[in-house]
Amino acid sequence: MIAAQPVASRAPSDMSGAASATISLAGVRILVVDNDAAAVDLTREVLGQSGGEVRTVRTGIEAF
């Protein structure tokens, strides 16, 4: 499960050509919850490269 919350409001961007565009997650806090360590690592890496502030946990209890 991935939950994302914007830190500050952002204006919607033009999505034309979105398939080839890089989306910035700067200013977005993201919580990744997964019991699969490899999935957590990959997700953290991808979202982090886009500028997201990523926190990861292995269980729902840790997420709270």
N, C-alpha and C positions, 0 to 999 in steps of 0.2 A: 504494500500500500504506500502510496506517495501522497503527501499533503503539502501544498504550497500556499504561502501567504505573502502577498506583496508587502514590503516594508513601507513603501511610499506609493501614492497613486501615480500611475503612468498613463500617458495618452496612448490610445490604440495606435498601433503602427500599420502601415500599408502592407498588406499581406500578398500583394502581387509578386509572383516569383518566389513564394515562400519555400518551395521545394529546394531551391538552391541557396536560400538566404540562411545566415546564421542568426539564431534567435538569442538575444541577450537575456540572461536571467539575473543581471545585476540588480541588487535591491530586493531579491526574492529569497525568503527563508524557506527551505524545503526539509521536510522530515521524511526519511525513508525507513520503512519498517518491513523487514524481511528476515526470515530465519535461515536463508541461504546466503552464506558469507560471500560467495563469488558474485551473486546477483547484487548484493549491497555494495561491494567494491566497484563493480562496473558502473552501477547507477551513480554512485558518488563521483566517480571519475568523469563521467559524461556530463552530469549536471554542473559539477565544479568547473569544468572547462568552459562552460557557457556563462560563468560568473555567479552562479547561485551559491548561497550560503547553506551548505548541506550538513545536516546532522543525521546520523544513522543509529538505529537500534535494532536489536534482534527479536524483541517480543513486543506485543501490545502493552504489556504492563510497563515496560521500560519507556514506552512512548508517553505514558501519562506522567 
